[in-house]
C-alpha cells in the first residue's frame, strides 16, 4: 500500500505477521516523512506495544480488526491506533508498579508504562462506531546529558 502524501493508513489483521509488516511500513513512512530517528524509534515502540495489547487482550474478547493512521508534520509524528474490541482506555487503566530490581520484576504488564512514557501527548476516545481510538503525538526530546537528540 502506498501512503497518500503526508499520511499513512493501514488496516491490520490481529496477528504478529500483520504487525511486523505494519511496523516496516510505518518505519519507512516516518523516515520518508522526515521524522527524526528518536521520534521514529518511540513511535515504533509505542505502536508495537499498543497493537500487542490489542492482539493479547482485545482479540480474545472479540476484536476482529485494527487500524493504524500516521502523519508527519514538521518532524513530529501524529499516530492513531484503533480497534473494535471492548471499550478500554489505556490512559486511565491502572499501571503495574515497576520493581526496584530485576529480581522482583514480573514478565509483562509494562506496555502501558511504555505507551504513556514515550508519547508526548495522548488522548483516548470511544468512537461513535464503537471502536477504541488512541491518538498520540511524538516530538524530538533532548537527551539527558546533552541537547543533540541525534547522538
C-alpha positions in Angstrom: 0.0 0.0 0.0 1.5 3.3 -1.0 0.6 6.1 1.5 -1.1 9.3 0.4 1.1 12.4 0.6 1.8 13.0 4.2 -0.5 10.2 5.6 -0.4 6.5 6.1 -3.5 4.4 6.8 -3.2 0.6 7.4 -6.0 -1.9 8.1 -4.5 -4.6 10.2 -5.3 -8.2 10.9 -4.8 -9.1 14.6 -1.7 -11.3 14.3 2.1 -11.0 14.5 2.9 -11.2 10.8 0.5 -8.3 10.1 2.0 -6.3 12.9 5.5 -7.0 11.6 4.6 -5.8 8.1 2.9 -2.7 9.5 6.0 -1.9 11.6 8.1 -2.0 8.4 5.7 0.2 6.5 5.4 2.7 9.4 9.2 2.9 9.8 9.6 3.6 6.1 6.8 6.2 6.1 8.2 8.1 9.1 11.7 8.1 7.7 10.5 9.3 4.3 8.4 12.0 6.1 11.4 13.5 7.8 10.8 12.3 11.3 14.0 12.3 13.3 15.4 8.9 14.4 14.4 9.4 18.1 10.8 10.1 17.1 10.7 7.0 14.8 12.0 4.8 17.5 9.5 5.9 20.1 6.6 5.7 17.6 7.5 2.2 16.5 7.9 1.1 20.2 4.6 2.5 21.3 2.7 1.2 18.2 4.1 -2.3 18.8 3.0 -2.1 22.5 -0.5 -0.8 21.7 -1.0 -3.4 19.0 0.3 -6.2 21.1 -2.2 -5.2 23.8 -5.0 -5.5 21.2 -3.7 -8.9 20.0 -3.2 -10.3 23.5 -6.2 -8.8 25.3 -8.9 -7.5 22.9 -8.8 -10.2 20.3 -9.6 -13.0 22.7 -12.6 -10.8 23.8 -14.0 -10.4 20.3 -11.8 -7.8 18.5 -11.5 -8.6 14.8 -9.7 -5.7 13.3 -7.4 -2.7 13.9 -6.2 0.3 12.0 -3.1 2.5 12.2 -3.0 6.1 11.0 0.1 8.2 10.9 1.0 11.7 9.8 4.4 13.5 9.7 4.3 17.2 10.3 7.4 19.4 10.8 9.4 16.5 12.3 6.5 15.4 14.6 4.6 12.2 14.3 0.9 12.0 14.9 -0.3 8.4 15.2 -3.6 6.7 16.0 -4.3 3.1 16.8 -7.9 1.9 16.5 -9.5 -1.4 17.3 -13.0 -2.9 17.5 -12.5 -4.6 20.8 -14.3 -4.0 24.1 -14.0 -0.4 25.5 -10.6 0.1 27.1 -8.9 3.4 27.9 -5.2 2.7 28.3 -4.6 6.3 29.6 -6.9 5.6 32.6 -6.0 2.0 33.3 -4.1 1.1 36.4 -0.4 0.5 35.8 1.6 -2.3 37.4 4.3 -0.8 39.8 7.8 -1.0 38.5 10.0 -3.3 40.6 13.1 -1.7 42.2 15.2 -4.6 41.0 15.1 -7.1 38.1 14.9 -9.9 40.6 11.5 -8.5 41.8 10.1 -7.9 38.3 7.4 -9.9 36.6 7.2 -10.6 32.9 4.7 -8.4 31.0 2.4 -5.7 32.2 4.6 -2.7 31.3 3.2 -1.8 27.9 1.1 1.0 29.5 4.2 2.5 31.0 5.9 2.5 27.6 2.9 4.0 25.9 2.5 6.8 28.4 6.2 7.5 28.9 7.1 7.6 25.2 4.3 9.7 23.7 4.4 13.4 24.3 0.6 13.8 24.2 -2.1 11.2 24.1 -5.9 11.1 24.1 -8.4 8.2 24.0 -11.9 8.1 22.6 -14.6 5.5 22.2 -15.8 6.4 18.8 -19.4 6.6 17.6 -18.6 3.5 15.5 -17.9 1.6 18.8 -14.1 1.4 18.4 -11.3 2.3 20.7 -9.1 5.1 19.3 -5.8 6.1 20.9 -4.2 9.2 19.3 -0.6 10.1 20.2 1.9 12.8 19.3 5.6 12.4 19.3 8.2 15.2 19.1 12.0 15.2 19.4 13.2 15.1 23.0 16.6 16.4 24.3 18.7 13.6 25.5 19.8 13.5 29.1 23.3 14.9 29.4 23.1 16.7 26.1 20.9 18.6 23.7 21.5 16.8 20.5 18.8 14.1 20.0 20.7 12.5 17.2 23.6 11.4 19.4 
